């Protein structure tokens, strides 16, 4: 499908070819492991074994590539499976990576507890500070890893500026675009080499599937990633691929509502006496607001805030919420809240990525905004 179409149109149609046998407008779930060959090596459409390729996964991968304006998309069993494939494709023992001082706890764990065991080194830097990124480089730096907005402190990195630093250093720029989604931000167009997604989150959008994705523009890198995807095997299953593809069709309208509600929630929190700080890039006082306004279509559905009463008060807010469901993950149609220090980012405790103990993270859903504000008001007390 032509990449000249609007995002909303691509989300619904890219990769979603009507079934040639029945005319079904939704791609079938090819729940199959192997495929009949027309003579030895006579593959139909290139399919021989579903670890290597599956038509439902192909539809999703074509859709992902279109939405991120990339050459190729690759779908995985989880976001961390996608990250693991990327690290093992890009890096060899002795290589070095710059990672954010505010990153998803699972990403930090992958570097600190897994990749480090086979000789990959990493340094932590505030990626919102281009000079700090440049200072963290070494002669062995092969990648700069960025989350923007970041998880859970909603930091903003200037993708174009860091891409220039990466090019000068001969390193790849990797951008985790999970919080923004391709609807709000296009990292490849800003100079990134690889886009990472947990498709569990906004892409799937309904808290009913776990998945991950990589999207790239460089055809040589695409082939290397595809080789490792097949060799390592942590691929998205056909039903999971179908669920993500279904979720993507409503991504644009959902993100509009997520953003609308998050803006209302952030406004409430900035005025609440029991909140000491609100972290949302849509607020003019956010230090990354101008950069976010430049590189994002809107500011998204994630809001974090610090509770004036400290850690126990923050935990109590989480426990008192009713409409906001206490749970890990994010990006679903329902609103979620969590205490990162004890939940998603517990693995970063004691490290440079340790999060404030009084922090609460919100994934603002698409419910009625006034209902969400009422729930937060009672939870704060």
C-alpha positions in Angstrom: 0.0 0.0 0.0 1.2 3.5 -0.8 3.0 5.3 2.0 1.3 8.5 0.7 -1.9 7.5 2.6 -2.6 9.1 5.9 -1.6 7.3 9.1 -5.2 6.4 10.0 -5.7 4.8 6.6 -2.4 2.9 6.7 -3.3 1.6 10.2 -6.4 0.0 8.8 -5.2 -1.2 5.4 -1.4 -1.7 5.4 -0.8 -5.4 5.4 -4.5 -6.1 5.6 -5.1 -7.6 2.2 -8.4 -9.3 1.7 -8.1 -13.1 1.8 -7.8 -14.3 -1.9 -9.7 -17.5 -1.2 -12.8 -16.2 0.5 -12.6 -12.5 0.3 -12.5 -12.1 4.1 -11.6 -8.5 4.8 -9.7 -9.4 8.0 -6.5 -11.5 7.4 -7.0 -15.0 8.7 -5.2 -16.5 11.7 -2.9 -19.0 10.1 -2.6 -21.3 13.1 -0.2 -23.6 11.4 3.3 -24.8 11.9 4.3 -26.1 8.5 3.3 -25.8 4.9 2.8 -28.1 1.9 5.6 -27.8 -0.7 5.0 -28.2 -4.4 8.0 -30.5 -4.9 11.2 -30.1 -2.9 11.9 -26.4 -2.4 8.6 -25.4 -4.1 7.3 -23.0 -1.5 4.0 -21.2 -1.8 4.6 -17.6 -1.1 7.9 -18.4 0.6 6.3 -20.2 3.5 7.8 -23.4 4.8 7.8 -23.2 8.7 6.0 -20.7 10.9 9.1 -19.8 13.0 10.6 -18.5 9.7 7.5 -16.8 8.4 3.7 -17.0 8.9 1.1 -15.1 6.8 -0.6 -13.5 9.8 2.7 -12.3 11.2 3.7 -11.1 7.7 0.5 -8.9 7.7 1.5 -7.4 11.0 5.1 -6.9 10.0 4.1 -5.1 6.8 1.7 -2.9 8.8 4.4 -2.0 11.4 6.8 -1.0 8.7 4.2 1.2 7.1 3.3 3.0 10.3 6.9 3.7 11.2 7.8 4.7 7.7 10.4 1.9 7.7 11.6 -0.6 5.2 10.9 -3.7 7.3 9.1 -4.6 10.5 9.7 -7.7 12.6 7.2 -9.0 15.2 8.3 -10.8 18.3 6.9 -12.7 21.3 7.5 -9.7 23.6 9.1 -6.4 23.7 12.1 -7.9 25.6 12.4 -10.6 23.0 12.7 -7.9 20.3 15.3 -6.1 22.4 17.3 -9.3 22.9 17.3 -10.0 19.2 18.5 -6.5 18.5 21.3 -6.6 21.0 22.6 -9.9 19.7 22.4 -8.7 16.2 24.2 -5.3 16.8 26.7 -6.3 19.4 29.7 -8.6 20.1 31.6 -9.1 23.4 33.5 -6.0 24.3 31.1 -3.6 22.6 29.6 -0.7 24.6 26.1 0.9 24.7 24.9 4.1 26.2 21.5 3.7 27.9 19.2 6.2 29.6 19.2 7.0 33.3 15.5 6.6 33.1 14.6 3.4 31.3 12.1 0.5 31.6 13.3 -1.8 34.4 13.2 -4.8 32.1 15.5 -3.1 29.6 18.0 -2.3 32.4 17.8 -5.9 33.6 18.5 -7.2 30.1 21.7 -5.1 30.0 22.8 -5.5 33.6 22.0 -9.1 34.2 22.0 -10.8 30.8 24.0 -8.9 28.1 26.8 -8.0 30.6 27.4 -11.7 31.2 28.6 -12.1 27.6 30.8 -9.1 27.6 28.5 -6.2 26.6 29.3 -3.0 28.5 27.0 -0.1 29.1 27.1 3.4 30.5 24.2 5.4 31.9 23.5 8.9 30.7 20.8 11.5 30.9 19.8 11.3 27.2 17.8 14.5 27.4 21.2 16.2 27.7 23.0 15.8 24.4 26.4 16.7 25.9 25.9 14.0 28.5 25.3 11.4 25.8 28.4 12.6 23.9 30.5 12.4 27.1 29.3 8.8 27.7 30.6 7.5 24.4 33.7 5.3 24.2 35.7 4.0 21.2 33.7 0.7 21.6 30.2 2.4 21.6 28.1 0.6 19.0 24.6 1.8 20.0 22.9 4.7 21.8 19.6 3.6 23.4 16.8 6.1 24.0 13.3 6.1 25.4 11.3 9.2 24.7 9.0 9.7 26.5 10.9 7.7 29.0 9.5 5.1 31.5 8.5 6.1 34.2 9.8 9.7 34.5 8.5 10.9 31.1 11.8 12.4 30.1 12.2 13.7 26.6 15.2 13.2 24.3 15.8 15.2 21.2 15.9 12.3 18.7 17.4 14.3 15.8 20.2 15.8 18.0 21.2 12.4 19.5 21.0 10.8 16.0 23.6 13.3 14.9 25.8 12.3 17.9 25.3 8.6 17.0 26.3 9.2 13.4 29.4 11.0 14.3 30.4 8.2 16.6 29.6 5.4 14.1 26.9 4.0 16.4 23.3 3.0 15.8 20.5 5.0 17.5 17.8 2.8 19.0 14.6 4.5 20.0 12.0 2.8 22.2 8.8 4.4 20.8 6.4 2.4 23.0 5.0 5.4 25.1 4.4 7.6 22.0 3.4 5.0 19.4 4.0 5.7 15.7 0.9 7.8 15.7 2.5 10.5 17.8 6.1 10.1 16.9 8.2 8.9 13.9 11.8 8.2 15.1 13.1 6.9 11.8 12.2 10.1 10.1 14.1 12.0 12.8 17.3 10.0 12.2 17.0 6.9 14.3 18.3 3.6 13.0 15.9 1.2 14.9 12.5 1.6 16.5 11.6 -0.7 19.3 8.0 -1.4 20.5 6.4 -3.4 23.2 3.3 -4.1 21.1 1.7 -5.3 24.3 1.0 -1.6 25.1 -0.6 1.0 22.8 -0.3 -1.0 19.6 -2.3 -3.9 21.0 -4.3 -1.5 23.2 -6.6 -3.9 25.0 -4.4 -5.6 27.6 -5.0 -9.0 26.0 -1.7 -9.8 24.1 2.0 -9.7 24.7 4.3 -8.8 21.8 7.2 -6.8 20.6 8.5 -5.3 17.4 11.5 -3.8 15.6 11.3 -1.5 12.6 14.3 -0.4 10.5 15.0 1.4 7.2 18.5 0.0 6.4 17.9 -3.1 4.2 21.2 -4.7 5.3 20.3 -4.3 9.0 16.8 -5.6 8.2 18.3 -8.8 6.8 20.6 -9.3 9.7 17.7 -8.9 12.2 15.5 -11.2 10.2 18.3 -13.9 10.3 18.6 -13.6 14.0 14.8 -13.5 14.5 14.6 -16.9 12.8 17.7 -18.3 14.4 16.7 -17.4 17.9 13.0 -18.1 17.4 11.2 -15.7 19.8 8.6 -14.8 17.1 5.0 -13.6 17.5 2.5 -16.4 17.3 -0.2 -16.0 14.7 -3.1 -15.3 17.2 -0.9 -12.7 19.0 0.0 -11.1 15.7 -3.7 -11.0 14.7 -4.6 -9.4 18.0 -2.0 -6.7 17.6 -3.0 -6.1 14.0 -6.6 -5.7 15.2 -5.6 -3.3 17.9 -3.6 -1.1 15.6 -6.7 -0.3 13.5 -8.0 1.9 16.3 -4.6 3.2 17.4 -5.2 6.8 16.1 -8.6 7.3 17.7 -7.5 5.7 21.0 -4.3 7.9 21.2 -6.4 11.0 20.6 -8.6 10.0 23.6 -5.7 8.9 25.8 -4.0 12.3 25.2 -7.2 14.2 25.9 -7.8 12.4 29.2 -4.1 12.6 30.2 -4.1 16.4 29.7 -7.1 16.7 32.1 -5.5 14.4 34.7 -2.2 16.3 34.5 -4.1 19.6 35.0 -5.9 18.2 38.1 -2.6 16.9 39.6 -0.8 20.2 39.1 -3.4 21.8 41.3 -3.7 19.2 44.0 -2.0 20.0 47.4 -0.9 16.4 48.0 1.0 16.2 44.8 4.6 17.6 44.9 5.5 17.2 41.2 3.7 16.2 37.9 5.7 14.7 35.1 3.9 15.1 31.8 5.5 16.5 28.6 2.4 18.4 27.7 2.8 20.8 30.6 4.7 24.0 29.6 6.9 23.7 32.7 8.1 20.2 31.8 11.8 20.6 30.8 11.3 18.6 27.6 8.1 20.3 26.6 9.6 22.3 23.7 11.4 19.3 22.2 8.3 17.1 22.7 6.2 19.7 20.9 8.7 19.7 18.0 8.9 15.9 17.5 5.6 14.6 18.7 2.1 15.1 17.3 0.7 15.2 20.8 1.9 14.3 24.3 0.4 10.9 24.9 -1.5 9.1 27.7 1.2 8.5 30.3 1.4 10.7 33.4 3.6 10.3 36.5 3.5 12.2 39.7 5.2 12.4 43.1 3.1 12.3 46.3 4.0 14.9 48.9 3.6 12.5 51.8 6.4 10.2 50.6 6.6 6.5 49.7 3.8 5.2 52.0 1.4 7.9 50.9 2.1 7.0 47.3 1.4 3.3 48.0 -1.8 4.3 49.7 -2.9 6.3 46.6 -2.4 3.2 44.5 -4.4 1.1 47.0 -7.3 3.5 47.3 -7.9 3.9 43.5 -10.9 2.1 42.2 -11.4 3.0 38.5 -7.7 3.1 38.0 -6.7 -0.5 38.2 -3.6 -1.3 40.2 -1.5 -3.3 37.8 1.7 -3.3 35.7 1.8 -2.6 32.0 0.2 0.3 30.2 -1.4 1.4 27.0 -4.7 -0.4 27.3 -8.2 1.1 26.9 -8.6 0.9 30.7 -6.7 3.1 33.1 -4.0 1.6 35.2 -1.8 2.9 38.0 1.3 1.5 39.7 4.1 2.2 42.1 7.2 1.8 39.9 9.7 1.5 42.7 8.0 -1.6 44.0 6.6 -2.9 40.7 7.9 -2.4 37.2 11.2 -0.8 38.2 12.1 -2.9 41.2 14.9 -4.4 39.2 16.6 -1.0 39.1 16.7 -0.5 42.8 20.2 0.5 44.0 21.3 1.4 40.5 21.6 4.8 38.7 18.1 4.1 37.3 16.4 3.8 40.7 13.1 5.7 40.6 11.8 8.0 43.4 10.0 6.1 46.1 7.1 8.6 46.1 6.4 8.1 42.4 3.1 6.9 41.0 2.7 6.2 37.3 -0.6 6.4 35.5 -1.6 4.9 32.2 -4.6 7.1 31.4 -7.3 5.1 29.5 -10.1 6.1 27.3 -12.9 6.1 29.9 -14.9 9.3 30.7 -12.3 11.9 31.8 -14.5 13.3 34.6 -14.8 9.8 36.1 -11.1 9.4 36.1 -10.6 12.7 37.8 -13.1 11.8 40.4 -11.3 8.6 41.1 -7.9 10.2 41.5 -9.4 12.9 43.7 -10.7 10.4 46.1 -7.6 8.3 45.9 -5.4 11.3 46.9 -7.8 12.0 49.8 
